[in-house]
Amino acid sequence: MKVLVVGSGGREHALAWKLADSPSLNSLHAAPGNPGIATLGDCHPVRAEDPEGLLALAGSLGVDLVVVGPEGPLVAGVADELRHSGIAVFGPGAGAAAIEGSKSFAKDVMRAAGVPAAATMAIARAPCVIKADGLAAGKGVVVCRTQEEVDAGLTELSRLGGSLVIEELLEGPEVSLFALCDGRDAIPLPSAQDYKRAFDGDAGPNTGGMGACAPVPVLGEADVAELVEQVHRPVLAELARRGTPFVGLLYAGLMMTADGPKVLEFNCRFGDPETQAVLPLVRGDLLDACAACARGELGGVQLGQTAGASATIVLAAGTYPASGDRGSPIEGVVEAEATGALVFHAGTALQGGRLVTNGGRVLAVTGLGETVEAAREAAYDAAGRITFSGVRYRSDIGLGV
């Protein structure tokens, strides 16, 4: 198969890395890709947000499957454009992608499907969670425990424009659970836990994600299967009933409360950086599974989970999430990879043949081990070998899991 991966971040590098492992792969392409993906296939200067450019590129390459990474193009309907032209796509159409594109739409779907979720509040009163209704690159959520935080949160998110959703504040460990979907059926991937806050101890503002580990030790494979039955399948059935079947990766962000699991949010794509932690643990052919989803024929496909665990550390610019860094030389990637760790490129570029920073989250370093503790030690050992101006990362990824 000829495959086109759409996107340029660490998630897309991890997807390209896993897809490249398939015996079914003939050639790998990316739009626009990044320097890490360029070591696996051909990168093309077409933006992920350019549906006409992607359609022309996919046609000229004669690709058999397009795998769309970012949520923005999916919510905007790029998968619809490609499918209407007869191109197979792993990624939902705009109607189904609204599960992430609109928090209020997701709430309506969950109510109709009978999926347990955080209750909606009529007014913002502490304690609560304030969310931007639309896309906000993982930064549209403010947790408020005091009225002062409520006032600040309302001011902050109002700047984004659009409506807000107010929810009850739930307590408990968070879990990210991915499932490959073909519109009707679903196959779960290993569970993960991500770290959204900028600083150690879950302090500071929300980010796109500062690290992740997988699997979550308290969830066995039977628990994961039960959660997919309780959460993902009813949503798939409801979306199909509405005439917008979900084909792609359905990601449930869950809070494991004392009253049982409740959905915090749904995303319509692989998470970042959870993907960098989850995919190294997937046993089986991800490309064949994604192609089966695109055909609507997931039944019979099997993916397993390898023994052990993973931990992913995001190396970010010193000013992230307020801003990123561009043009600073990056050193030590080869040395980090020599330890056995995986280094996924997120915000990088080549400048005169030299690797430099090109964003807020620059690299994601994944370590593997028999336990989460062993995996985090491997990840931090490798991460410590990489340097660039202002490099910053959390030191507590994987602790207390």
N, C-alpha and C positions, 0 to 999 in steps of 0.2 A: 504493500500500500504506500502511496504517496500521501504524506500528512502535512498539513499546515497548522502550526500553533500560532494563535493570535495573542499578542501581548509582549511585554518586555521586562517583566519583573522576576523576582525570585521564585514565585509560584510557577511561572511559565518555564523557567529554567529547570525546575524540578520535574514538571510534566514532560518536557522534552527529554530529559535524562531517562525517565522511566519508559517513555514511549520508544526511545532509541534502543532499548533492551529487547524489543519484540522481534522474533524471527519473521514476522509478517511485514516489517518495515522495509520499504524499498528506498525511500528518500525522505528526509525531514527538512521542512522549511518553516520559517518563522517570520511574522510581520508585527512589529519591526524587529523583534528579538533583542539580544544583548550580547556582549562579548563572550559570556559563558555559553549561551546557546549556539554561538557561531562555531564553537569547537565540536558541535554535534551535527550541524546541518547548515543550510544556507539561509542567511537573513536578508530580508528585503525591506527597503525603506518605505513601507506603507503603514500608516498609523492604524491602531486598533479601532479608532473612532471613525474611520473612513470606509463605509460600507461599499461604495462604488469601487474604490481602489482594491478592497479585499476581494470583491467579486471578480474584478478583472484579473487580479493576481491568481486566484484559485483556478480560473478558467484557463489562463495561459500556462499554468503549471500542470493542469490536468490532475489535480489532487483528488484523492478518493475520500478523504475525511478532513474536515476542519474542526479543530479543538479550540474553542474560545475560552480564554483565561479570565479577563477582567469583567466585572459586573456592568460597567458603563455601556459598552457596546451591546451586551445582551439585553439590558433594559431598553436600549434605543431600538432594538429590533434587527440587529445585524444577522442573527440566525435565520429570521424570516426571509430576509433578502436573499441569502444564500440558498435556502431550501426552495424558494420559489424558482430559482434557476437550476434546480436539479442537483445541487451539491449537498452531500451528506454532512451533517453538522452534529457535533457533540456540544450541546448547549441549548437552553430553552428559548423559545420565541418570546416576544415582548409580553404577550398575555400572561404566560407562566412566570416570566422573570419579574413580574410585578410583585411576586412574593417577597422580593428584596427591595424593589424599587419604591414600594409604598408600604409603610408600617401599618397604615389603616386598612389597606387591602389584605395584608397578611392576617391581621386580627379578624377580619370578616371571614376569611377562608378557614382559619382555625376554629372559630365559633361554629361554622357550618359543619366542619369535619369532626367536631367533638374532641379536639386536641387540647390538653391542659396547657395553659399559658398564664403569664402574669396578667393580673386584672387591670383593666383600664380605669383611670381616675378622672373624674369630671373637672377637677381643679388641681393645680400644682400646690401641694401642701406636703411639707416634710413629715416623714421620709418618703421619697419617691424617686423615680427615674424619669428624666425628660429626654425625649428622642426626637430628632428631626424626622419628619415623615418620609423624606426622600433620601437619595444616596448622599453620603458624606464621607466616603473613603475611610470608614471605620472610626470617624471622629465626631459623629453626630449624636453621641450619648453622654449625658451628664448624670452622675449619681449624686443625689442630694439628701444629706442627713440632717441638715439644718435649714432654717428659712433663708439665711444669708446665702447658702449654696443654691437654693431654689431661685432666688432673685438673680444671682450671677448666671446661673444656667439658662434662665429664660432670656437674659440679655445676650449671652453668647450664641445660643442657637437661633435666636431671632435674626441675627445677622446673616444666616444662611438663606433666609427667605423661605417661603413655604410654610405649611402648617406643622404643628408639633403634636406628639402623642405623649400623654402622661400615664405612667404605669406605677403599680405598687412596687416597692423595693423588696425583692426577694433575697433570702440569705441561703448560703450553701456553696459548695464547690461547683464551678462551671465546667461543662464538658462540650467539646465540639464533636459532632457526629456526622460524618459524610456518608452519602449513599449514592451509588450510580443508579440512574433511573432511565427506563425506556418509555415512559408515559404511563405504564401500569405497574411494572415490577420494580424491585429495588434490591441492590446488593450492598451491604454495609462494608465500609473500610474500617481500619483500626481507629479506635477512639483517641481523642487528643485533648490536651488542655493548653490554652494559649494565655499569654500574658499581655494585656492590652495597655497597661499604664506605662508611662515613660520611665519611671524610676523604681529602684528597689523598694520592696515592701508594698507594691501596688500604689505608690505615691505618684503625684503629678497628673498631667492631662492624659486623656485617652490618645492612643496612637493607632496606626494600622496594625500593630502587633510587634512586640519586642522579643518574642521567643515562644517556643512551644515544646511539649514533650508528648510522647506516645509510647504505648497505650496508657490509658488511665488505669492504674492497678486495681482499683475497686470494681471495675467493670470487666467481667469475663465475656467470652464470645456469646454465651447464652443471654447475658444481660443486654449486650448490644443488639442482638437479634430481636429481643423483646421490645427495646426502645424503638427500633425501626418499625415494628409492627404497630406500636402505640402512637408514633409520631409521624413518620414519613409516609407510610402507606395510606392512612386516611387523607392526608393532604394531596397525595397523588390522585386518589379517587375523586376528591372534590374538584381539583383542577381539571381532570378529564371530564367530569360531569358538566363543567362550565364551557367545555369546548376548547380548552387551552391545555392539552396534555404536556406534562413536564418531561423533557428529554435532556438529560445532562446530569450535573452533580447537584443534588439537593443537600444543603448543609444546615443542620439544626444546631443552634446555640442553646444549650440546656442549662438550667439551674437545678441541681439535685437537692431539693428542699426536704425538710422534715416531713412534708406532706406528699412527697413523691416528685418525680421529674416534671418541670414546667418549661415550656419554650420561651426563651428570651427573644429570639429572632430567627428568621430563616434567611439564608443567602442562596443565591441561584448559581453559585460557582464554587470552585475549590477555594478554601481559605488560605490566607497568607499571613503568617508563616507556617500554619499547621501542615500544609501540603509538603513542605520541606522535611517535616518530621514523620508524616504518615507514609508517604510513598516508598521510602526505603524499607518499610516493614511489610509491604504488600507482596505476597507470593502469587505469581501468575502473570498472565499477559494482559496488561492494562490496555494496550492498543486494541486487541481483539474485543475486550469488554466494552470499550468506548464505541467501537464500530457496531457492535451488537445493539447497544443502546440507540444509536442513530437509526438503525434498521427497525427498531421496535421489537427486537428478538433477544431479550436478555435471558429468557428462560433457558436453563441448562448451562449457562456460563458460571464458572466458579473461580473465585479469587480467595486465597488463603492469607494467613498472617504468619510471618516468620517469628521464630522465638526471639526473645530479647526486647530491647527498648531503644528509643532514640530521644535525643534532645537537640533543639535548634536554638542557636543564639543569634540574634540580629545585631549586626554591627552598624550603628547609625551615625549620622553626622552630629557633631556636638550641639548644634542648634535645633535638631529635630525634636518635636514635630512642628515647631514654629516655622522652620525653614530647612532647606537642605544645603548641600555643599557640592560645588562643581569645580573640577579641574585639579583637585589635590591628588598627587601620586599615591598609589596603593602599593604597598610592599608586603611580601610574606605569604601570598596565596599559595605558591608552590610548596613552601615549607609547611603550611597548614595541611594541604592535601597529602603530603608525604607521611603524616601521622596516621592516615587512614580515614580521616574525616572527609565529609563532602562539603564543598564550598559552592553555594549557589549565588549567582550574580543577581542583584536587584537594581541598584542605582549605580551602574558603572558605565564607562565608555572607554574607547581607545583614542588616545590623543598622540599623534606621531608615533604610533606603535606601542605606546606606554599605557598601562591600565590606570585610570583615574576615576575619582568620584563623580557621580552624576545624579544626585538625588538625596533624599532624606534617609531612607533605609538602603544601605549600600551593599551589604553582603549578608548572607545567612549561612552560618556554619553548623552542620549537623554531625553530631557524634553518635556512635552506636555502641551498645554494650549489653550485657546480660540483664542489667537492671537499669532503671532510670538514673540512679546514682552513678553507675559506671558510665552511662551514656553522657551525662552532664560533665563528668570529669574529662572525658575524651573531647567533648565539644569545647570546653573552656581551655584545654591545653592547646587545641588548634587555633581557637580564636585569639589567644594571647600572642600568636606568632604573626598576626596581621596588623599592620600599622597604616594609618593615614592621618592627616592633620585633624585633630579634634575627635578622633574615634571614641565612641562611647557605647557601652552595652551594659545591660543589667547583670548583676552577679548572682541573682537568686532564681534563675530559671531552673525548674525541676526540683527545688527544695519543697519538702512537705507534701509531695504528691503521693 
